[in-house]
Amino acid sequence: MSIIRRFFAVAFAATLLNFSAGSAHAQAAQIKIATVDMQELFKQYYKTNEAQKQINVERSRIQKDNNERLSRIRELETTLDSLRKQLDDPAINDSRKQALYKDFQMQQQEGTALDRERREFLQRRNQALSEKMVQRMKGILEEIRKLVEEQAKADDYDYVFDKSGLSTSQVPFLLYTKDATDITAGVLKDLNKDAPAESETSGDDGATEMPESGKGE
């Protein structure tokens, strides 16, 4: 989804988790550095998959309501086509044509009003869903961030860098780090320790994939 892509473009534009545990005057040789793949954690977290399923259900409900509205509009279009053909029939007298034309105008106005209402409905519901998605994803990301912070403190790391973070020029922020430990696997295991047995990770679902930083649609 484009809203998710835009959200992550902002959320991960310059991700850098700083968990300094040493003195401000600590020597460089004493600094402990770790890396984490926030994109992978987000994609593989079972709550991300659950959130995406709920979003898909709501999106399907919106589409169903829209289809029902479209069905009524198409019925009116069929009626208008029939009235138009009758109005073009030279065999029909003027009195009958006037009645048909009045009916045609009423049906046309109703169709226009219904289509306007349908468009406003779609815009309103999609906007509400987008806002809900952003808040849900923001909550998930905060859970992940807190767990990374807890892991960093427990293992006494000074800095934890997000190796999936990209600059606006699509260049990774973290190009090289000497002797850095990747804590992604350990954090992911903790994230999914309470996952339901039937839960599956997001996998190839592009809607939950963290996009390239700064890239919009």
N, C-alpha and C positions, 0 to 999 in steps of 0.2 A: 504494500500500500504506500502511496506517495506521502501520506501524512506521517507514517512511521519513518520513511526515509528522511523526510525533512526534520523530524524530531531528532534522529540520531546524528544527522549532519551537524546539529547544534550541540547535542549532548556529548559527542565525542570529538569535537573539533580540536580540543587540546587536552585530552585526558591525561592527567598526571596525578597519581596518588602519592602524597608525601607523608611518610610515617617516620619522621626523624626521632630516634630514641637515644641518640648519643649527644655528647656535648657539642656546642657550637664551634668549639675549637678542635674537634676530633680530627685525627689524621686521615687522609684519603684512604690509606691502606686498611683502616678499621671500618670503613663504611660497608654495610651489607646491602646489596642491591638484588631485587627480584623483578621478574616480569610476569605479566598476566595477560591473557587474551580475553578482553572483555566481550568482544564479539562472539567468541566461541562459548563463553559462559552464558551469554544471553540466549543464544540459539539452542543450547543444549539443556537449559533449565526447564524442568517440567512445568513450572508455572507459566512460562512463556507459551508453551504449547496449549495449556488449558485456556489461557487468555485468548489465544488466536481462535480456538474452537468456539468460544463464546461470542467473539466478534463475528465469526462466520455465520453463526446462528442468527444473530441480530441482523446481519446484512441480508441473509436469505429472507427474513421476515419483512424487511423493507422492500425487497424486490417483489415479494408476493403481493404486498399491498399495492405496489406500483402497477403490477400486471393486472390486478383487478380493476384499477382505475383506467388503465389503457383499454381494457376489454369494453368498458362502457363507452369510452370515446370512439372506439372503432365501430361499435353498434350505431352510434350517431352518424358517423361518416357514411355507413352503408345506407342509412335512412336519407341522408342528404343527397347521395348519388341517385337514389330512387326519385326523390322530389325534383332534382335537377332534370332528369330525363322526362318527367311528366310536364315540367314547365316548358321544355323544348318541343313538346308535341303540339303541332299546329291544329290538331283536331279538338283540343280542349278549349272551351269557350272562356271569355274574359273573366267572368264571375268565378269560375273554378280556378283559373290561374291566380287570381288575387288571393283566394283562400290558401292555395298551395304555396304562394310566395310568402304569405304571412307565417305559415307553418315552417317554411324553409328558414326564414330569419330567426324564428324562435329556437329552432333546433341548432342552428349555427351559433347563436349566442350562448346556448347551453354548452355546446362542445368547446367553445373558446374558454368559457369560465371553468369548465372541468379540467381542461388541459393546463390552464394557469394554476389552478389549485394543485394539480398533480405535480407540477414543477416546483412549486413552493414547498409542498410536502417533502419531495425528494431532497431539496436543498436543506430544509430544516432538520430532517432526520439524519441525513448524512453528516451534517455539521455536528450534531449532537453526538453521533457515533464516533466521529473523528476526535472530538474533545475527550470522550470517554476512553478511547484508545490511548491517547497521549498520557492521560493520568494513570492508566493501568500500567503502561510501559515504564513510566517514570517511577512508579512504586516498585516494580520488579528490579529496575536498575539500582534503586536505592538499597534494596535487600542485598543485591550482589555486592555493591560497594562496601556495605557494612561488614559483610562476611570477609571480603578481601582485607579490610582494615583489621579485623580481628585476627586473621591469619598472619598478617604482617607483624602485628604487635606480639603475638604468641611466639613467632620465630625470630623476633628481634631484628627485623629488617629496617633499614633507615629509609629506603626509597623503594616503591613499587611502581614500575612503569607499565602503562598499557601498550603492548606491542602491536595492537591492531589499530591504534590511533593514526589518522592521516591528517596531514596539513591541507589547507585549501588548494594547494597545488598537487594534491594526491601523492605526496611523498611521505613515507612513514616518519613519524617524529623520532622513533627509536631506530637508528640505523645500525648502531653497534653498542654492545655493552659487554665488557669483559667480566667473566666469571659470574654472570647473573643467573639466578635460579628461577626456572619457570614454575610458578605455583598453580598454574591453571588446573591441572588434573586433580590436585588435592582439594582445591576450592570447589570444583565441579562435583566431586564425590560428596562433599558436605552439603552442597545445595540440593542434591537429589536423594539424600539419605531417607527422606520421608515421602518420596514419590510413590503414588499408588502403583500397584503391580501392573495395571493395564496402561499406565501412562507411557507415551512415546514422546521423544524429543521432536523438535520442529523439523529437523532434517532438511529437506530440500524446499521447504515452504518459503518462497521468496518474500512473502508478506512480512515475515518475522526476521528476515536477514538484515543485519546491520549494514547499511550502505556505505559507500565511500564518503569520507568526510567532505562536506562542502558541496556535494553533488545534489542538485535539486531536480525536480521533474515538473 
